[in-house]
Amino acid sequence: MYLWTTYSVFDLDATIAFYRDLLGLKVVRRFAAGPQKEIAFLGTGTQPQTLVELCTSDNARDLAHSTTISLGFSVEDLDKAMARAEQLEIPIHSGPFAPNPETRFCFVLDPNGVKIQLVEQK
């Protein structure tokens, strides 16, 4: 079973707020992991779940993230999710796209520039 995706973030609190406010994820665990380093695991709270692990440290300002990777999240209604993003002043990076009749999606960027795919599947 796939457990989590880990990446380093510039601002842990801002990134947690992004996932909480846009996608409803909750902090499952948050702890200090050494001097000037903190880790938070986010998830839905239901089992089984795949988590997002966010790490921050005092050298986070030097981060670079790949533009070819995205994290995909299921949404019930893409139009409502896009409206929620707009309400939160999160611009739509690209889309919406409909590669087939059962799937629609768009991309937004989290506070660290990581592409987040919002996917509606029928």
Backbone as CSV, one residue per row, in Angstrom:
resi,resn,N_x,N_y,N_z,CA_x,CA_y,CA_z,C_x,C_y,C_z
1,MET,0.847,-1.177,0.000,0.000,0.000,0.000,0.897,1.246,0.000
2,TYR,0.537,2.212,-0.813,1.259,3.475,-0.899,0.951,4.283,0.356
3,LEU,1.978,4.749,1.073,1.771,5.405,2.353,1.711,6.922,2.279
4,TRP,2.729,7.570,1.669,2.736,9.031,1.627,3.677,9.558,0.569
5,THR,3.492,10.838,0.283,4.397,11.603,-0.558,5.014,12.667,0.341
6,THR,6.321,12.811,0.254,7.041,13.761,1.097,7.645,14.861,0.239
7,TYR,7.499,16.090,0.678,8.265,17.169,0.053,8.508,18.288,1.042
8,SER,9.560,19.048,0.780,9.948,20.155,1.637,9.199,21.407,1.228
9,VAL,8.851,22.210,2.213,8.030,23.396,1.967,8.720,24.644,2.524
10,PHE,8.347,25.785,1.961,8.870,27.073,2.417,8.269,27.469,3.767
11,ASP,6.942,27.340,3.865,6.208,27.792,5.046,5.212,26.702,5.419
12,LEU,5.479,26.004,6.501,4.640,24.868,6.893,3.212,25.304,7.191
13,ASP,3.027,26.375,7.942,1.679,26.808,8.301,0.868,27.216,7.073
14,ALA,1.478,27.943,6.141,0.768,28.353,4.919,0.411,27.144,4.067
15,THR,1.286,26.148,4.016,1.017,24.961,3.212,-0.082,24.124,3.851
16,ILE,-0.055,23.984,5.173,-1.138,23.274,5.864,-2.463,23.976,5.601
17,ALA,-2.494,25.301,5.687,-3.731,26.059,5.446,-4.241,25.827,4.029
18,PHE,-3.341,25.771,3.046,-3.733,25.517,1.660,-4.483,24.190,1.549
19,TYR,-3.869,23.120,2.051,-4.489,21.794,1.948,-5.763,21.695,2.782
20,ARG,-5.785,22.327,3.936,-6.979,22.318,4.797,-8.123,23.075,4.139
21,ASP,-7.857,24.290,3.700,-8.922,25.155,3.201,-9.439,24.745,1.831
22,LEU,-8.557,24.288,0.958,-8.983,23.917,-0.389,-9.481,22.481,-0.461
23,LEU,-8.812,21.566,0.228,-9.108,20.139,0.057,-9.667,19.457,1.300
24,GLY,-9.717,20.169,2.410,-10.278,19.582,3.622,-9.361,18.594,4.332
25,LEU,-8.066,18.593,4.005,-7.150,17.679,4.683,-6.908,18.157,6.105
26,LYS,-6.642,17.190,6.975,-6.408,17.476,8.390,-4.975,17.099,8.754
27,VAL,-4.443,17.756,9.766,-3.126,17.371,10.295,-3.328,16.086,11.088
28,VAL,-2.693,15.020,10.625,-2.754,13.725,11.300,-1.692,13.667,12.391
29,ARG,-0.488,14.163,12.070,0.613,14.246,13.026,1.453,15.472,12.674
30,ARG,1.983,16.128,13.705,2.898,17.257,13.495,3.911,17.233,14.629
31,PHE,5.200,17.333,14.294,6.204,17.226,15.339,7.516,17.873,14.902
32,ALA,8.317,18.246,15.908,9.673,18.743,15.655,10.534,17.542,15.306
33,ALA,11.408,17.715,14.323,12.260,16.620,13.861,13.732,17.009,13.955
34,GLY,14.042,17.851,14.897,15.416,18.320,15.078,15.426,19.831,15.143
35,PRO,16.615,20.397,15.315,16.712,21.861,15.373,16.226,22.503,14.070
36,GLN,15.318,23.432,14.177,14.803,24.187,13.029,14.165,23.293,11.970
37,LYS,13.653,22.122,12.354,13.011,21.228,11.398,11.696,20.727,11.992
38,GLU,10.651,20.759,11.153,9.340,20.314,11.592,8.689,19.515,10.471
39,ILE,7.900,18.515,10.866,7.222,17.645,9.910,5.736,17.597,10.257
40,ALA,4.897,17.612,9.216,3.455,17.439,9.401,2.957,16.439,8.366
41,PHE,2.115,15.522,8.816,1.437,14.582,7.934,-0.014,15.022,7.821
42,LEU,-0.506,15.132,6.588,-1.892,15.537,6.338,-2.640,14.394,5.684
43,GLY,-3.924,14.263,6.032,-4.747,13.227,5.428,-6.218,13.518,5.619
44,THR,-7.025,12.562,5.199,-8.479,12.714,5.291,-9.015,12.297,6.647
45,GLY,-8.236,11.511,7.373,-8.687,11.028,8.667,-9.413,9.702,8.594
46,THR,-9.685,9.219,7.379,-10.349,7.927,7.212,-9.324,6.894,6.756
47,GLN,-9.524,5.670,7.168,-8.585,4.595,6.826,-9.137,3.741,5.698
48,PRO,-8.333,3.186,4.822,-6.919,3.508,4.677,-6.763,4.869,4.000
49,GLN,-5.642,5.489,4.210,-5.403,6.790,3.602,-3.958,6.915,3.157
50,THR,-3.764,7.686,2.113,-2.431,8.069,1.678,-2.219,9.484,2.194
51,LEU,-1.075,9.734,2.773,-0.804,11.010,3.420,0.100,11.902,2.573
52,VAL,0.058,13.181,2.873,1.010,14.154,2.350,1.899,14.523,3.529
53,GLU,3.210,14.294,3.387,4.164,14.644,4.434,4.869,15.924,4.026
54,LEU,4.785,16.932,4.876,5.403,18.226,4.622,6.548,18.409,5.600
55,CYS,7.704,18.785,5.090,8.887,19.010,5.920,9.358,20.444,5.722
56,THR,9.776,21.062,6.795,10.353,22.384,6.688,11.618,22.446,7.531
57,SER,12.528,23.321,7.155,13.763,23.512,7.913,14.263,24.926,7.671
58,ASP,15.322,25.267,8.352,15.839,26.630,8.233,16.413,26.938,6.858
59,ASN,16.692,25.933,6.028,17.203,26.188,4.675,16.121,26.018,3.608
60,ALA,14.861,26.086,4.002,13.746,25.874,3.071,13.700,26.925,1.963
61,ARG,14.268,28.075,2.157,14.201,29.126,1.131,14.955,28.743,-0.141
62,ASP,15.807,27.714,-0.072,16.598,27.288,-1.224,15.968,26.125,-1.988
63,LEU,14.698,25.869,-1.765,14.035,24.718,-2.384,13.765,24.929,-3.867
64,ALA,13.763,23.825,-4.584,13.326,23.806,-5.986,12.492,22.550,-6.171
65,HIS,11.312,22.700,-6.756,10.432,21.563,-6.994,10.300,21.320,-8.491
66,SER,10.136,20.078,-8.860,9.959,19.707,-10.259,8.629,20.238,-10.780
67,THR,8.628,20.695,-11.997,7.379,21.148,-12.622,6.701,20.021,-13.391
68,THR,7.300,18.826,-13.371,6.725,17.699,-14.117,5.957,16.736,-13.231
69,ILE,5.904,16.996,-11.938,5.181,16.133,-11.003,4.005,16.910,-10.444
70,SER,2.887,16.221,-10.277,1.734,16.834,-9.619,1.142,15.838,-8.634
71,LEU,0.441,16.359,-7.648,-0.304,15.535,-6.704,-1.771,15.650,-7.077
72,GLY,-2.437,14.522,-7.297,-3.836,14.526,-7.721,-4.784,14.246,-6.572
73,PHE,-5.836,15.058,-6.482,-6.848,14.906,-5.442,-8.233,14.843,-6.067
74,SER,-9.022,13.910,-5.608,-10.390,13.754,-6.073,-11.282,14.844,-5.471
75,VAL,-12.120,15.427,-6.313,-13.136,16.377,-5.849,-14.487,15.917,-6.389
76,GLU,-15.543,16.169,-5.649,-16.872,15.754,-6.097,-17.347,16.561,-7.289
77,ASP,-17.079,17.860,-7.272,-17.567,18.767,-8.306,-16.443,19.742,-8.661
78,LEU,-15.906,19.612,-9.857,-14.774,20.442,-10.260,-15.135,21.921,-10.286
79,ASP,-16.328,22.248,-10.759,-16.725,23.658,-10.815,-16.745,24.271,-9.417
80,LYS,-17.267,23.525,-8.445,-17.290,24.022,-7.061,-15.871,24.132,-6.503
81,ALA,-15.015,23.177,-6.821,-13.632,23.224,-6.349,-12.898,24.420,-6.946
82,MET,-13.150,24.706,-8.223,-12.520,25.855,-8.862,-13.047,27.159,-8.264
83,ALA,-14.328,27.204,-7.957,-14.909,28.391,-7.320,-14.318,28.578,-5.921
84,ARG,-14.115,27.473,-5.204,-13.511,27.540,-3.872,-12.071,28.062,-3.978
85,ALA,-11.329,27.580,-4.968,-9.960,28.063,-5.179,-9.967,29.568,-5.439
86,GLU,-10.881,30.012,-6.282,-10.978,31.450,-6.584,-11.306,32.233,-5.322
87,GLN,-12.217,31.712,-4.513,-12.603,32.356,-3.254,-11.393,32.486,-2.319
88,LEU,-10.511,31.494,-2.351,-9.310,31.500,-1.519,-8.142,32.236,-2.179
89,GLU,-8.409,32.852,-3.331,-7.409,33.588,-4.110,-6.264,32.685,-4.563
90,ILE,-6.638,31.453,-4.942,-5.701,30.495,-5.514,-6.001,30.443,-7.002
91,PRO,-5.129,30.966,-7.843,-5.416,30.985,-9.277,-5.374,29.588,-9.892
92,ILE,-6.196,29.390,-10.906,-6.155,28.159,-11.676,-4.903,28.230,-12.544
93,HIS,-4.016,27.275,-12.408,-2.775,27.232,-13.176,-3.062,26.858,-14.623
94,SER,-3.889,25.812,-14.822,-4.270,25.392,-16.172,-5.528,24.530,-16.096
95,GLY,-6.247,24.530,-17.212,-7.490,23.760,-17.287,-8.687,24.662,-17.100
96,PRO,-9.843,24.077,-17.058,-10.104,22.648,-16.912,-9.934,21.874,-18.227
97,PHE,-9.611,20.596,-18.048,-9.434,19.663,-19.159,-10.437,18.524,-19.003
98,ALA,-10.833,17.947,-20.116,-11.734,16.788,-20.109,-11.193,15.757,-21.100
99,PRO,-10.265,14.899,-20.671,-9.660,13.945,-21.589,-10.602,12.829,-22.029
100,ASN,-11.686,12.644,-21.268,-12.715,11.665,-21.627,-14.014,12.069,-20.940
101,PRO,-15.136,11.464,-21.298,-16.415,11.883,-20.727,-16.542,11.681,-19.213
102,GLU,-15.705,10.835,-18.624,-15.815,10.547,-17.197,-14.881,11.376,-16.314
103,THR,-13.969,12.129,-16.920,-12.940,12.813,-16.128,-12.783,14.269,-16.552
104,ARG,-12.761,15.144,-15.540,-12.443,16.554,-15.739,-11.443,16.944,-14.665
105,PHE,-10.495,17.818,-15.018,-9.528,18.242,-14.014,-8.926,19.590,-14.361
106,CYS,-8.301,20.191,-13.348,-7.529,21.415,-13.524,-6.338,21.337,-12.585
107,PHE,-5.429,22.289,-12.732,-4.263,22.372,-11.864,-4.238,23.719,-11.164
108,VAL,-3.826,23.699,-9.895,-3.504,24.905,-9.134,-2.099,24.679,-8.583
109,LEU,-1.486,25.731,-8.076,-0.177,25.613,-7.443,-0.316,25.832,-5.951
110,ASP,0.346,24.990,-5.163,0.333,25.215,-3.722,1.317,26.349,-3.403
111,PRO,1.437,26.770,-2.144,2.314,27.905,-1.819,3.792,27.690,-2.150
112,ASN,4.164,26.450,-2.481,5.557,26.131,-2.792,5.793,25.959,-4.280
113,GLY,4.731,26.151,-5.090,4.846,25.987,-6.523,4.621,24.559,-6.998
114,VAL,4.189,23.669,-6.105,3.909,22.284,-6.479,2.539,22.235,-7.150
115,LYS,2.473,21.547,-8.309,1.210,21.442,-9.040,0.271,20.467,-8.327
116,ILE,-0.948,20.941,-8.092,-1.992,20.143,-7.459,-3.105,19.967,-8.474
117,GLN,-3.431,18.723,-8.768,-4.474,18.405,-9.747,-5.769,18.130,-8.983
118,LEU,-6.807,18.856,-9.359,-8.152,18.644,-8.814,-8.930,17.857,-9.850
119,VAL,-9.390,16.648,-9.489,-9.956,15.716,-10.458,-11.375,15.336,-10.075
120,GLU,-12.291,15.519,-11.024,-13.671,15.055,-10.881,-13.826,13.831,-11.762
121,GLN,-14.249,12.714,-11.174,-14.488,11.484,-11.924,-15.933,11.052,-11.737
122,LYS,-16.555,10.690,-12.847,-17.960,10.258,-12.779,-18.049,8.758,-12.796
